[in-house]
Amino acid sequence: MTDLQQEINTRLIKYKKDYQEYTKCLIREIQIPINGRPEELVRQIFIHFLIKESGLFPDIINIKVEENHHDVEIYKKQKNSNFKPYQSPLIIVEVKREDVNLKNHYNQIQRYLKKSFCDIGILYNYHQIIVFTTKNDNFEINHLKTLRDIQALILQSKNNDDDDLLKFEKAQNGNFNNFAYLISKYGKYTTNKVVFKVKQQQSEIEGYFFNIQENKVYYDVCGKYSKKQQSFDYQDFEKLISIAY
């Protein structure tokens, strides 16, 4: 593992300015001082691997840095521009400087995962990669041998969510059962806006707060307040258009 990381370290573009050493963050696109900031250097090595070495960015994953007080967040790339509901991070990564004992930060990464409803977390300090996987409200802990093992971890996690995209595409073609599944998962609250059409109505409808009772679908119209929910019979459903955060 160290050989790969040493190789990546040598590939980081570093330059000196005013007696300070800098590198450019490939995500934030800003100058990052690395003299006296060993944790930042470890983060830049990790980011460099994801972007330049893993083959996953930008087609398969998106990456956020210093988001929600997390060092690095990895998200699955959403394939359909009309299906972009709110998503929890695929993986939360906390980086530490080389000499840090990662066991002292187990509680930190577990707390982040619970709060963010994220199933996978990584602690990384250049020498160790420790993975936390949520299993029935507990955590399974494993050690990876190399940064390249993260590729398989990401691909395996990403594939678990592809079923929802298939259901979305079927609902776009008028399948009510898949529409019902999606609004029960993504349309219960105001988190996502669901756009759809019903028969014999020309305009599209933007809704949230969905619930299904017997043969009727109830919902609130986005941006409009009414004590009484709108509704339509399930057989009048025409197609789903989009779900977006």
Biotite code that builds the C-alpha atoms (Angstrom):
import biotite.structure as struc

atoms = struc.array([
    struc.Atom([0.000, 0.000, 0.000], chain_id="A", res_id=1, res_name="MET", atom_name="CA", element="C"),
    struc.Atom([2.722, 2.456, 0.948], chain_id="A", res_id=2, res_name="THR", atom_name="CA", element="C"),
    struc.Atom([4.452, 2.025, -2.442], chain_id="A", res_id=3, res_name="ASP", atom_name="CA", element="C"),
    struc.Atom([1.308, 3.217, -4.279], chain_id="A", res_id=4, res_name="LEU", atom_name="CA", element="C"),
    struc.Atom([0.867, 6.118, -1.902], chain_id="A", res_id=5, res_name="GLN", atom_name="CA", element="C"),
    struc.Atom([4.504, 7.141, -2.196], chain_id="A", res_id=6, res_name="GLN", atom_name="CA", element="C"),
    struc.Atom([4.079, 7.054, -5.965], chain_id="A", res_id=7, res_name="GLU", atom_name="CA", element="C"),
    struc.Atom([0.968, 9.247, -5.752], chain_id="A", res_id=8, res_name="ILE", atom_name="CA", element="C"),
    struc.Atom([2.794, 11.582, -3.387], chain_id="A", res_id=9, res_name="ASN", atom_name="CA", element="C"),
    struc.Atom([5.499, 12.115, -5.998], chain_id="A", res_id=10, res_name="THR", atom_name="CA", element="C"),
    struc.Atom([2.832, 12.854, -8.635], chain_id="A", res_id=11, res_name="ARG", atom_name="CA", element="C"),
    struc.Atom([1.184, 15.626, -6.631], chain_id="A", res_id=12, res_name="LEU", atom_name="CA", element="C"),
    struc.Atom([1.994, 18.925, -8.267], chain_id="A", res_id=13, res_name="ILE", atom_name="CA", element="C"),
    struc.Atom([3.759, 20.881, -5.556], chain_id="A", res_id=14, res_name="LYS", atom_name="CA", element="C"),
    struc.Atom([5.211, 24.360, -5.761], chain_id="A", res_id=15, res_name="TYR", atom_name="CA", element="C"),
    struc.Atom([6.690, 26.902, -3.410], chain_id="A", res_id=16, res_name="LYS", atom_name="CA", element="C"),
    struc.Atom([5.515, 30.442, -2.874], chain_id="A", res_id=17, res_name="LYS", atom_name="CA", element="C"),
    struc.Atom([6.650, 32.823, -0.139], chain_id="A", res_id=18, res_name="ASP", atom_name="CA", element="C"),
    struc.Atom([8.549, 30.022, 1.625], chain_id="A", res_id=19, res_name="TYR", atom_name="CA", element="C"),
    struc.Atom([5.368, 27.909, 1.753], chain_id="A", res_id=20, res_name="GLN", atom_name="CA", element="C"),
    struc.Atom([4.737, 24.686, -0.168], chain_id="A", res_id=21, res_name="GLU", atom_name="CA", element="C"),
    struc.Atom([1.404, 24.355, -1.954], chain_id="A", res_id=22, res_name="TYR", atom_name="CA", element="C"),
    struc.Atom([-0.552, 21.905, -4.040], chain_id="A", res_id=23, res_name="THR", atom_name="CA", element="C"),
    struc.Atom([-3.806, 22.427, -5.911], chain_id="A", res_id=24, res_name="LYS", atom_name="CA", element="C"),
    struc.Atom([-6.897, 20.640, -4.621], chain_id="A", res_id=25, res_name="CYS", atom_name="CA", element="C"),
    struc.Atom([-8.370, 18.803, -7.609], chain_id="A", res_id=26, res_name="LEU", atom_name="CA", element="C"),
    struc.Atom([-11.914, 19.235, -6.261], chain_id="A", res_id=27, res_name="ILE", atom_name="CA", element="C"),
    struc.Atom([-11.938, 22.740, -4.808], chain_id="A", res_id=28, res_name="ARG", atom_name="CA", element="C"),
    struc.Atom([-9.468, 24.034, -7.422], chain_id="A", res_id=29, res_name="GLU", atom_name="CA", element="C"),
    struc.Atom([-7.755, 26.250, -4.864], chain_id="A", res_id=30, res_name="ILE", atom_name="CA", element="C"),
    struc.Atom([-4.198, 26.467, -3.555], chain_id="A", res_id=31, res_name="GLN", atom_name="CA", element="C"),
    struc.Atom([-3.696, 24.317, -0.480], chain_id="A", res_id=32, res_name="ILE", atom_name="CA", element="C"),
    struc.Atom([-0.704, 24.958, 1.807], chain_id="A", res_id=33, res_name="PRO", atom_name="CA", element="C"),
    struc.Atom([0.781, 21.636, 2.890], chain_id="A", res_id=34, res_name="ILE", atom_name="CA", element="C"),
    struc.Atom([3.764, 22.719, 4.957], chain_id="A", res_id=35, res_name="ASN", atom_name="CA", element="C"),
    struc.Atom([2.948, 21.871, 8.542], chain_id="A", res_id=36, res_name="GLY", atom_name="CA", element="C"),
    struc.Atom([-0.442, 20.405, 7.527], chain_id="A", res_id=37, res_name="ARG", atom_name="CA", element="C"),
    struc.Atom([0.187, 16.649, 7.322], chain_id="A", res_id=38, res_name="PRO", atom_name="CA", element="C"),
    struc.Atom([-3.535, 15.826, 7.469], chain_id="A", res_id=39, res_name="GLU", atom_name="CA", element="C"),
    struc.Atom([-4.182, 17.967, 4.386], chain_id="A", res_id=40, res_name="GLU", atom_name="CA", element="C"),
    struc.Atom([-1.379, 16.211, 2.523], chain_id="A", res_id=41, res_name="LEU", atom_name="CA", element="C"),
    struc.Atom([-2.985, 12.829, 3.316], chain_id="A", res_id=42, res_name="VAL", atom_name="CA", element="C"),
    struc.Atom([-6.340, 14.129, 2.039], chain_id="A", res_id=43, res_name="ARG", atom_name="CA", element="C"),
    struc.Atom([-4.776, 15.341, -1.216], chain_id="A", res_id=44, res_name="GLN", atom_name="CA", element="C"),
    struc.Atom([-3.180, 11.926, -1.770], chain_id="A", res_id=45, res_name="ILE", atom_name="CA", element="C"),
    struc.Atom([-6.583, 10.280, -1.270], chain_id="A", res_id=46, res_name="PHE", atom_name="CA", element="C"),
    struc.Atom([-8.302, 12.741, -3.632], chain_id="A", res_id=47, res_name="ILE", atom_name="CA", element="C"),
    struc.Atom([-5.564, 12.331, -6.231], chain_id="A", res_id=48, res_name="HIS", atom_name="CA", element="C"),
    struc.Atom([-6.103, 8.566, -6.176], chain_id="A", res_id=49, res_name="PHE", atom_name="CA", element="C"),
    struc.Atom([-9.878, 8.902, -6.671], chain_id="A", res_id=50, res_name="LEU", atom_name="CA", element="C"),
    struc.Atom([-9.554, 11.337, -9.550], chain_id="A", res_id=51, res_name="ILE", atom_name="CA", element="C"),
    struc.Atom([-6.385, 10.280, -11.345], chain_id="A", res_id=52, res_name="LYS", atom_name="CA", element="C"),
    struc.Atom([-5.911, 6.594, -10.508], chain_id="A", res_id=53, res_name="GLU", atom_name="CA", element="C"),
    struc.Atom([-9.246, 4.927, -9.704], chain_id="A", res_id=54, res_name="SER", atom_name="CA", element="C"),
    struc.Atom([-10.984, 5.298, -13.080], chain_id="A", res_id=55, res_name="GLY", atom_name="CA", element="C"),
    struc.Atom([-14.247, 6.105, -11.268], chain_id="A", res_id=56, res_name="LEU", atom_name="CA", element="C"),
    struc.Atom([-14.342, 9.896, -11.573], chain_id="A", res_id=57, res_name="PHE", atom_name="CA", element="C"),
    struc.Atom([-16.296, 11.623, -13.061], chain_id="A", res_id=58, res_name="PRO", atom_name="CA", element="C"),
    struc.Atom([-18.453, 8.994, -14.797], chain_id="A", res_id=59, res_name="ASP", atom_name="CA", element="C"),
    struc.Atom([-19.266, 6.839, -11.769], chain_id="A", res_id=60, res_name="ILE", atom_name="CA", element="C"),
    struc.Atom([-18.746, 9.023, -8.690], chain_id="A", res_id=61, res_name="ILE", atom_name="CA", element="C"),
    struc.Atom([-18.907, 12.626, -7.550], chain_id="A", res_id=62, res_name="ASN", atom_name="CA", element="C"),
    struc.Atom([-16.674, 13.924, -4.772], chain_id="A", res_id=63, res_name="ILE", atom_name="CA", element="C"),
    struc.Atom([-17.248, 16.665, -2.205], chain_id="A", res_id=64, res_name="LYS", atom_name="CA", element="C"),
    struc.Atom([-14.610, 18.088, 0.127], chain_id="A", res_id=65, res_name="VAL", atom_name="CA", element="C"),
    struc.Atom([-15.306, 19.656, 3.527], chain_id="A", res_id=66, res_name="GLU", atom_name="CA", element="C"),
    struc.Atom([-19.030, 19.066, 3.104], chain_id="A", res_id=67, res_name="GLU", atom_name="CA", element="C"),
    struc.Atom([-21.195, 18.659, 6.231], chain_id="A", res_id=68, res_name="ASN", atom_name="CA", element="C"),
    struc.Atom([-18.014, 18.843, 8.357], chain_id="A", res_id=69, res_name="HIS", atom_name="CA", element="C"),
    struc.Atom([-16.674, 15.699, 6.636], chain_id="A", res_id=70, res_name="HIS", atom_name="CA", element="C"),
    struc.Atom([-13.210, 15.588, 5.090], chain_id="A", res_id=71, res_name="ASP", atom_name="CA", element="C"),
    struc.Atom([-14.334, 13.817, 1.900], chain_id="A", res_id=72, res_name="VAL", atom_name="CA", element="C"),
    struc.Atom([-17.736, 12.574, 0.737], chain_id="A", res_id=73, res_name="GLU", atom_name="CA", element="C"),
    struc.Atom([-18.151, 10.189, -2.192], chain_id="A", res_id=74, res_name="ILE", atom_name="CA", element="C"),
    struc.Atom([-21.484, 10.122, -4.040], chain_id="A", res_id=75, res_name="TYR", atom_name="CA", element="C"),
    struc.Atom([-22.697, 7.883, -6.827], chain_id="A", res_id=76, res_name="LYS", atom_name="CA", element="C"),
    struc.Atom([-23.076, 9.718, -10.124], chain_id="A", res_id=77, res_name="LYS", atom_name="CA", element="C"),
    struc.Atom([-26.743, 9.918, -11.041], chain_id="A", res_id=78, res_name="GLN", atom_name="CA", element="C"),
    struc.Atom([-27.205, 8.619, -14.567], chain_id="A", res_id=79, res_name="LYS", atom_name="CA", element="C"),
    struc.Atom([-30.585, 10.144, -15.416], chain_id="A", res_id=80, res_name="ASN", atom_name="CA", element="C"),
    struc.Atom([-30.881, 13.933, -15.245], chain_id="A", res_id=81, res_name="SER", atom_name="CA", element="C"),
    struc.Atom([-34.580, 13.581, -14.385], chain_id="A", res_id=82, res_name="ASN", atom_name="CA", element="C"),
    struc.Atom([-33.925, 11.270, -11.443], chain_id="A", res_id=83, res_name="PHE", atom_name="CA", element="C"),
    struc.Atom([-31.912, 13.222, -8.898], chain_id="A", res_id=84, res_name="LYS", atom_name="CA", element="C"),
    struc.Atom([-33.516, 12.731, -5.484], chain_id="A", res_id=85, res_name="PRO", atom_name="CA", element="C"),
    struc.Atom([-31.689, 13.587, -2.316], chain_id="A", res_id=86, res_name="TYR", atom_name="CA", element="C"),
    struc.Atom([-29.028, 10.994, -1.638], chain_id="A", res_id=87, res_name="GLN", atom_name="CA", element="C"),
    struc.Atom([-26.884, 10.266, 1.358], chain_id="A", res_id=88, res_name="SER", atom_name="CA", element="C"),
    struc.Atom([-23.161, 9.942, 0.701], chain_id="A", res_id=89, res_name="PRO", atom_name="CA", element="C"),
    struc.Atom([-22.054, 6.588, -0.645], chain_id="A", res_id=90, res_name="LEU", atom_name="CA", element="C"),
    struc.Atom([-18.951, 6.814, 1.552], chain_id="A", res_id=91, res_name="ILE", atom_name="CA", element="C"),
    struc.Atom([-17.742, 9.285, 4.175], chain_id="A", res_id=92, res_name="ILE", atom_name="CA", element="C"),
    struc.Atom([-13.956, 9.549, 4.480], chain_id="A", res_id=93, res_name="VAL", atom_name="CA", element="C"),
    struc.Atom([-12.084, 10.975, 7.454], chain_id="A", res_id=94, res_name="GLU", atom_name="CA", element="C"),
    struc.Atom([-8.367, 11.506, 6.938], chain_id="A", res_id=95, res_name="VAL", atom_name="CA", element="C"),
    struc.Atom([-5.772, 11.796, 9.698], chain_id="A", res_id=96, res_name="LYS", atom_name="CA", element="C"),
    struc.Atom([-2.082, 12.570, 9.701], chain_id="A", res_id=97, res_name="ARG", atom_name="CA", element="C"),
    struc.Atom([0.390, 9.682, 9.508], chain_id="A", res_id=98, res_name="GLU", atom_name="CA", element="C"),
    struc.Atom([1.169, 9.332, 13.201], chain_id="A", res_id=99, res_name="ASP", atom_name="CA", element="C"),
    struc.Atom([-2.470, 9.229, 14.385], chain_id="A", res_id=100, res_name="VAL", atom_name="CA", element="C"),
    struc.Atom([-3.841, 6.060, 15.970], chain_id="A", res_id=101, res_name="ASN", atom_name="CA", element="C"),
    struc.Atom([-7.042, 5.504, 14.003], chain_id="A", res_id=102, res_name="LEU", atom_name="CA", element="C"),
    struc.Atom([-8.628, 3.482, 16.812], chain_id="A", res_id=103, res_name="LYS", atom_name="CA", element="C"),
    struc.Atom([-9.029, 6.746, 18.697], chain_id="A", res_id=104, res_name="ASN", atom_name="CA", element="C"),
    struc.Atom([-11.401, 7.944, 15.973], chain_id="A", res_id=105, res_name="HIS", atom_name="CA", element="C"),
    struc.Atom([-13.714, 4.953, 15.645], chain_id="A", res_id=106, res_name="TYR", atom_name="CA", element="C"),
    struc.Atom([-16.490, 6.764, 17.526], chain_id="A", res_id=107, res_name="ASN", atom_name="CA", element="C"),
    struc.Atom([-16.126, 9.814, 15.288], chain_id="A", res_id=108, res_name="GLN", atom_name="CA", element="C"),
    struc.Atom([-16.666, 7.991, 12.004], chain_id="A", res_id=109, res_name="ILE", atom_name="CA", element="C"),
    struc.Atom([-19.486, 5.892, 13.457], chain_id="A", res_id=110, res_name="GLN", atom_name="CA", element="C"),
    struc.Atom([-21.224, 9.044, 14.656], chain_id="A", res_id=111, res_name="ARG", atom_name="CA", element="C"),
    struc.Atom([-20.901, 10.629, 11.222], chain_id="A", res_id=112, res_name="TYR", atom_name="CA", element="C"),
    struc.Atom([-22.363, 7.567, 9.521], chain_id="A", res_id=113, res_name="LEU", atom_name="CA", element="C"),
    struc.Atom([-25.393, 7.420, 11.799], chain_id="A", res_id=114, res_name="LYS", atom_name="CA", element="C"),
    struc.Atom([-26.120, 11.125, 11.475], chain_id="A", res_id=115, res_name="LYS", atom_name="CA", element="C"),
    struc.Atom([-25.796, 11.100, 7.672], chain_id="A", res_id=116, res_name="SER", atom_name="CA", element="C"),
    struc.Atom([-27.634, 7.777, 7.102], chain_id="A", res_id=117, res_name="PHE", atom_name="CA", element="C"),
    struc.Atom([-24.522, 6.594, 5.283], chain_id="A", res_id=118, res_name="CYS", atom_name="CA", element="C"),
    struc.Atom([-23.631, 2.893, 5.212], chain_id="A", res_id=119, res_name="ASP", atom_name="CA", element="C"),
    struc.Atom([-19.873, 3.057, 4.615], chain_id="A", res_id=120, res_name="ILE", atom_name="CA", element="C"),
    struc.Atom([-17.118, 5.070, 6.271], chain_id="A", res_id=121, res_name="GLY", atom_name="CA", element="C"),
    struc.Atom([-13.359, 5.130, 5.849], chain_id="A", res_id=122, res_name="ILE", atom_name="CA", element="C"),
    struc.Atom([-10.602, 6.194, 8.223], chain_id="A", res_id=123, res_name="LEU", atom_name="CA", element="C"),
    struc.Atom([-7.325, 6.835, 6.416], chain_id="A", res_id=124, res_name="TYR", atom_name="CA", element="C"),
    struc.Atom([-3.943, 7.995, 7.695], chain_id="A", res_id=125, res_name="ASN", atom_name="CA", element="C"),
    struc.Atom([-1.641, 7.122, 4.763], chain_id="A", res_id=126, res_name="TYR", atom_name="CA", element="C"),
    struc.Atom([-0.543, 3.836, 6.377], chain_id="A", res_id=127, res_name="HIS", atom_name="CA", element="C"),
    struc.Atom([-3.965, 2.325, 7.159], chain_id="A", res_id=128, res_name="GLN", atom_name="CA", element="C"),
    struc.Atom([-7.348, 2.193, 5.453], chain_id="A", res_id=129, res_name="ILE", atom_name="CA", element="C"),
    struc.Atom([-10.080, 1.079, 7.856], chain_id="A", res_id=130, res_name="ILE", atom_name="CA", element="C"),
    struc.Atom([-13.599, 0.535, 6.494], chain_id="A", res_id=131, res_name="VAL", atom_name="CA", element="C"),
    struc.Atom([-16.778, 0.707, 8.589], chain_id="A", res_id=132, res_name="PHE", atom_name="CA", element="C"),
    struc.Atom([-19.879, -0.910, 7.132], chain_id="A", res_id=133, res_name="THR", atom_name="CA", element="C"),
    struc.Atom([-23.297, -0.556, 8.762], chain_id="A", res_id=134, res_name="THR", atom_name="CA", element="C"),
    struc.Atom([-24.851, -3.941, 9.573], chain_id="A", res_id=135, res_name="LYS", atom_name="CA", element="C"),
    struc.Atom([-28.188, -3.988, 11.435], chain_id="A", res_id=136, res_name="ASN", atom_name="CA", element="C"),
    struc.Atom([-27.379, -0.903, 13.555], chain_id="A", res_id=137, res_name="ASP", atom_name="CA", element="C"),
    struc.Atom([-23.890, -2.257, 14.243], chain_id="A", res_id=138, res_name="ASN", atom_name="CA", element="C"),
    struc.Atom([-20.602, -1.746, 12.442], chain_id="A", res_id=139, res_name="PHE", atom_name="CA", element="C"),
    struc.Atom([-18.457, -4.278, 10.655], chain_id="A", res_id=140, res_name="GLU", atom_name="CA", element="C"),
    struc.Atom([-14.817, -3.183, 10.613], chain_id="A", res_id=141, res_name="ILE", atom_name="CA", element="C"),
    struc.Atom([-12.298, -4.274, 7.956], chain_id="A", res_id=142, res_name="ASN", atom_name="CA", element="C"),
    struc.Atom([-8.811, -3.250, 6.888], chain_id="A", res_id=143, res_name="HIS", atom_name="CA", element="C"),
    struc.Atom([-8.000, -2.684, 3.214], chain_id="A", res_id=144, res_name="LEU", atom_name="CA", element="C"),
    struc.Atom([-4.553, -3.518, 1.882], chain_id="A", res_id=145, res_name="LYS", atom_name="CA", element="C"),
    struc.Atom([-4.380, -0.814, -0.763], chain_id="A", res_id=146, res_name="THR", atom_name="CA", element="C"),
    struc.Atom([-6.226, 2.240, -2.008], chain_id="A", res_id=147, res_name="LEU", atom_name="CA", element="C"),
    struc.Atom([-7.167, 0.230, -5.091], chain_id="A", res_id=148, res_name="ARG", atom_name="CA", element="C"),
    struc.Atom([-9.466, -1.930, -2.929], chain_id="A", res_id=149, res_name="ASP", atom_name="CA", element="C"),
    struc.Atom([-11.704, 1.134, -2.650], chain_id="A", res_id=150, res_name="ILE", atom_name="CA", element="C"),
    struc.Atom([-12.647, 0.729, -6.315], chain_id="A", res_id=151, res_name="GLN", atom_name="CA", element="C"),
    struc.Atom([-14.441, -2.589, -5.659], chain_id="A", res_id=152, res_name="ALA", atom_name="CA", element="C"),
    struc.Atom([-16.027, -1.163, -2.511], chain_id="A", res_id=153, res_name="LEU", atom_name="CA", element="C"),
    struc.Atom([-17.519, 1.756, -4.440], chain_id="A", res_id=154, res_name="ILE", atom_name="CA", element="C"),
    struc.Atom([-18.724, -0.338, -7.369], chain_id="A", res_id=155, res_name="LEU", atom_name="CA", element="C"),
    struc.Atom([-20.390, -2.880, -5.099], chain_id="A", res_id=156, res_name="GLN", atom_name="CA", element="C"),
    struc.Atom([-22.184, -0.162, -3.117], chain_id="A", res_id=157, res_name="SER", atom_name="CA", element="C"),
    struc.Atom([-23.224, 1.723, -6.242], chain_id="A", res_id=158, res_name="LYS", atom_name="CA", element="C"),
    struc.Atom([-24.873, -1.326, -7.819], chain_id="A", res_id=159, res_name="ASN", atom_name="CA", element="C"),
    struc.Atom([-27.232, -1.663, -4.853], chain_id="A", res_id=160, res_name="ASN", atom_name="CA", element="C"),
    struc.Atom([-29.064, 1.520, -5.927], chain_id="A", res_id=161, res_name="ASP", atom_name="CA", element="C"),
    struc.Atom([-29.506, 0.760, -9.627], chain_id="A", res_id=162, res_name="ASP", atom_name="CA", element="C"),
    struc.Atom([-32.900, -0.904, -9.040], chain_id="A", res_id=163, res_name="ASP", atom_name="CA", element="C"),
    struc.Atom([-34.509, 2.455, -8.229], chain_id="A", res_id=164, res_name="ASP", atom_name="CA", element="C"),
    struc.Atom([-33.343, 3.883, -11.537], chain_id="A", res_id=165, res_name="LEU", atom_name="CA", element="C"),
    struc.Atom([-34.965, 0.960, -13.362], chain_id="A", res_id=166, res_name="LEU", atom_name="CA", element="C"),
    struc.Atom([-38.205, 1.562, -11.464], chain_id="A", res_id=167, res_name="LYS", atom_name="CA", element="C"),
    struc.Atom([-38.028, 5.260, -12.342], chain_id="A", res_id=168, res_name="PHE", atom_name="CA", element="C"),
    struc.Atom([-37.656, 4.503, -16.044], chain_id="A", res_id=169, res_name="GLU", atom_name="CA", element="C"),
    struc.Atom([-40.650, 2.161, -15.918], chain_id="A", res_id=170, res_name="LYS", atom_name="CA", element="C"),
    struc.Atom([-42.711, 4.817, -14.120], chain_id="A", res_id=171, res_name="ALA", atom_name="CA", element="C"),
    struc.Atom([-41.726, 7.284, -16.860], chain_id="A", res_id=172, res_name="GLN", atom_name="CA", element="C"),
    struc.Atom([-43.362, 4.862, -19.266], chain_id="A", res_id=173, res_name="ASN", atom_name="CA", element="C"),
    struc.Atom([-46.580, 4.815, -17.239], chain_id="A", res_id=174, res_name="GLY", atom_name="CA", element="C"),
    struc.Atom([-46.129, 1.928, -14.807], chain_id="A", res_id=175, res_name="ASN", atom_name="CA", element="C"),
    struc.Atom([-48.157, 2.867, -11.733], chain_id="A", res_id=176, res_name="PHE", atom_name="CA", element="C"),
    struc.Atom([-46.742, 0.199, -9.405], chain_id="A", res_id=177, res_name="ASN", atom_name="CA", element="C"),
    struc.Atom([-43.244, 1.587, -9.835], chain_id="A", res_id=178, res_name="ASN", atom_name="CA", element="C"),
    struc.Atom([-44.569, 5.130, -9.411], chain_id="A", res_id=179, res_name="PHE", atom_name="CA", element="C"),
    struc.Atom([-46.217, 4.055, -6.150], chain_id="A", res_id=180, res_name="ALA", atom_name="CA", element="C"),
    struc.Atom([-42.946, 2.558, -4.913], chain_id="A", res_id=181, res_name="TYR", atom_name="CA", element="C"),
    struc.Atom([-40.976, 5.695, -5.759], chain_id="A", res_id=182, res_name="LEU", atom_name="CA", element="C"),
    struc.Atom([-43.344, 8.189, -4.153], chain_id="A", res_id=183, res_name="ILE", atom_name="CA", element="C"),
    struc.Atom([-43.483, 6.072, -1.003], chain_id="A", res_id=184, res_name="SER", atom_name="CA", element="C"),
    struc.Atom([-39.667, 6.241, -0.848], chain_id="A", res_id=185, res_name="LYS", atom_name="CA", element="C"),
    struc.Atom([-38.912, 9.708, -2.181], chain_id="A", res_id=186, res_name="TYR", atom_name="CA", element="C"),
    struc.Atom([-42.169, 11.666, -2.045], chain_id="A", res_id=187, res_name="GLY", atom_name="CA", element="C"),
    struc.Atom([-43.393, 11.459, 1.540], chain_id="A", res_id=188, res_name="LYS", atom_name="CA", element="C"),
    struc.Atom([-41.914, 14.791, 2.587], chain_id="A", res_id=189, res_name="TYR", atom_name="CA", element="C"),
    struc.Atom([-40.793, 18.082, 1.043], chain_id="A", res_id=190, res_name="THR", atom_name="CA", element="C"),
    struc.Atom([-37.241, 16.791, 0.523], chain_id="A", res_id=191, res_name="THR", atom_name="CA", element="C"),
    struc.Atom([-37.895, 15.967, -3.138], chain_id="A", res_id=192, res_name="ASN", atom_name="CA", element="C"),
    struc.Atom([-40.188, 17.455, -5.757], chain_id="A", res_id=193, res_name="LYS", atom_name="CA", element="C"),
    struc.Atom([-42.064, 14.873, -7.842], chain_id="A", res_id=194, res_name="VAL", atom_name="CA", element="C"),
    struc.Atom([-43.294, 15.960, -11.287], chain_id="A", res_id=195, res_name="VAL", atom_name="CA", element="C"),
    struc.Atom([-45.907, 13.787, -12.991], chain_id="A", res_id=196, res_name="PHE", atom_name="CA", element="C"),
    struc.Atom([-48.909, 13.825, -15.302], chain_id="A", res_id=197, res_name="LYS", atom_name="CA", element="C"),
    struc.Atom([-52.399, 12.449, -15.008], chain_id="A", res_id=198, res_name="VAL", atom_name="CA", element="C"),
    struc.Atom([-54.732, 11.683, -17.885], chain_id="A", res_id=199, res_name="LYS", atom_name="CA", element="C"),
    struc.Atom([-57.096, 14.347, -19.194], chain_id="A", res_id=200, res_name="GLN", atom_name="CA", element="C"),
    struc.Atom([-54.960, 17.143, -17.749], chain_id="A", res_id=201, res_name="GLN", atom_name="CA", element="C"),
    struc.Atom([-52.551, 19.015, -19.995], chain_id="A", res_id=202, res_name="GLN", atom_name="CA", element="C"),
    struc.Atom([-50.273, 20.605, -17.393], chain_id="A", res_id=203, res_name="SER", atom_name="CA", element="C"),
    struc.Atom([-47.684, 18.774, -15.342], chain_id="A", res_id=204, res_name="GLU", atom_name="CA", element="C"),
    struc.Atom([-48.135, 18.524, -11.573], chain_id="A", res_id=205, res_name="ILE", atom_name="CA", element="C"),
    struc.Atom([-45.401, 19.202, -9.013], chain_id="A", res_id=206, res_name="GLU", atom_name="CA", element="C"),
    struc.Atom([-46.120, 17.500, -5.713], chain_id="A", res_id=207, res_name="GLY", atom_name="CA", element="C"),
    struc.Atom([-44.885, 16.171, -2.389], chain_id="A", res_id=208, res_name="TYR", atom_name="CA", element="C"),
    struc.Atom([-46.366, 14.723, 0.822], chain_id="A", res_id=209, res_name="PHE", atom_name="CA", element="C"),
    struc.Atom([-47.660, 11.740, -1.141], chain_id="A", res_id=210, res_name="PHE", atom_name="CA", element="C"),
    struc.Atom([-49.697, 8.947, 0.386], chain_id="A", res_id=211, res_name="ASN", atom_name="CA", element="C"),
    struc.Atom([-51.797, 6.200, -1.144], chain_id="A", res_id=212, res_name="ILE", atom_name="CA", element="C"),
    struc.Atom([-55.122, 5.102, 0.294], chain_id="A", res_id=213, res_name="GLN", atom_name="CA", element="C"),
    struc.Atom([-56.966, 2.307, -1.445], chain_id="A", res_id=214, res_name="GLU", atom_name="CA", element="C"),
    struc.Atom([-57.279, 3.384, -5.088], chain_id="A", res_id=215, res_name="ASN", atom_name="CA", element="C"),
    struc.Atom([-56.361, 7.046, -4.643], chain_id="A", res_id=216, res_name="LYS", atom_name="CA", element="C"),
    struc.Atom([-53.077, 8.952, -4.539], chain_id="A", res_id=217, res_name="VAL", atom_name="CA", element="C"),
    struc.Atom([-53.065, 12.012, -2.291], chain_id="A", res_id=218, res_name="TYR", atom_name="CA", element="C"),
    struc.Atom([-50.490, 14.801, -2.496], chain_id="A", res_id=219, res_name="TYR", atom_name="CA", element="C"),
    struc.Atom([-49.808, 18.483, -1.846], chain_id="A", res_id=220, res_name="ASP", atom_name="CA", element="C"),
    struc.Atom([-49.056, 20.790, -4.760], chain_id="A", res_id=221, res_name="VAL", atom_name="CA", element="C"),
    struc.Atom([-45.593, 22.322, -4.418], chain_id="A", res_id=222, res_name="CYS", atom_name="CA", element="C"),
    struc.Atom([-45.722, 25.971, -3.408], chain_id="A", res_id=223, res_name="GLY", atom_name="CA", element="C"),
    struc.Atom([-49.423, 25.957, -2.599], chain_id="A", res_id=224, res_name="LYS", atom_name="CA", element="C"),
    struc.Atom([-50.943, 25.690, 0.844], chain_id="A", res_id=225, res_name="TYR", atom_name="CA", element="C"),
    struc.Atom([-54.244, 23.905, 1.271], chain_id="A", res_id=226, res_name="SER", atom_name="CA", element="C"),
    struc.Atom([-55.735, 22.108, 4.233], chain_id="A", res_id=227, res_name="LYS", atom_name="CA", element="C"),
    struc.Atom([-57.170, 19.548, 1.834], chain_id="A", res_id=228, res_name="LYS", atom_name="CA", element="C"),
    struc.Atom([-54.823, 17.388, -0.214], chain_id="A", res_id=229, res_name="GLN", atom_name="CA", element="C"),
    struc.Atom([-55.279, 16.951, -3.933], chain_id="A", res_id=230, res_name="GLN", atom_name="CA", element="C"),
    struc.Atom([-55.885, 13.440, -5.245], chain_id="A", res_id=231, res_name="SER", atom_name="CA", element="C"),
    struc.Atom([-56.308, 11.295, -8.330], chain_id="A", res_id=232, res_name="PHE", atom_name="CA", element="C"),
    struc.Atom([-57.434, 7.725, -8.995], chain_id="A", res_id=233, res_name="ASP", atom_name="CA", element="C"),
    struc.Atom([-54.552, 5.341, -9.678], chain_id="A", res_id=234, res_name="TYR", atom_name="CA", element="C"),
    struc.Atom([-55.942, 4.403, -13.112], chain_id="A", res_id=235, res_name="GLN", atom_name="CA", element="C"),
    struc.Atom([-55.659, 8.080, -14.144], chain_id="A", res_id=236, res_name="ASP", atom_name="CA", element="C"),
    struc.Atom([-51.901, 8.085, -13.700], chain_id="A", res_id=237, res_name="PHE", atom_name="CA", element="C"),
    struc.Atom([-50.206, 8.811, -17.040], chain_id="A", res_id=238, res_name="GLU", atom_name="CA", element="C"),
    struc.Atom([-46.454, 9.042, -16.365], chain_id="A", res_id=239, res_name="LYS", atom_name="CA", element="C"),
    struc.Atom([-43.754, 10.147, -14.012], chain_id="A", res_id=240, res_name="LEU", atom_name="CA", element="C"),
    struc.Atom([-41.562, 12.954, -15.340], chain_id="A", res_id=241, res_name="ILE", atom_name="CA", element="C"),
    struc.Atom([-38.939, 13.675, -12.700], chain_id="A", res_id=242, res_name="SER", atom_name="CA", element="C"),
    struc.Atom([-37.899, 13.399, -9.078], chain_id="A", res_id=243, res_name="ILE", atom_name="CA", element="C"),
    struc.Atom([-35.425, 16.021, -7.930], chain_id="A", res_id=244, res_name="ALA", atom_name="CA", element="C"),
    struc.Atom([-33.974, 17.279, -4.675], chain_id="A", res_id=245, res_name="TYR", atom_name="CA", element="C"),
])
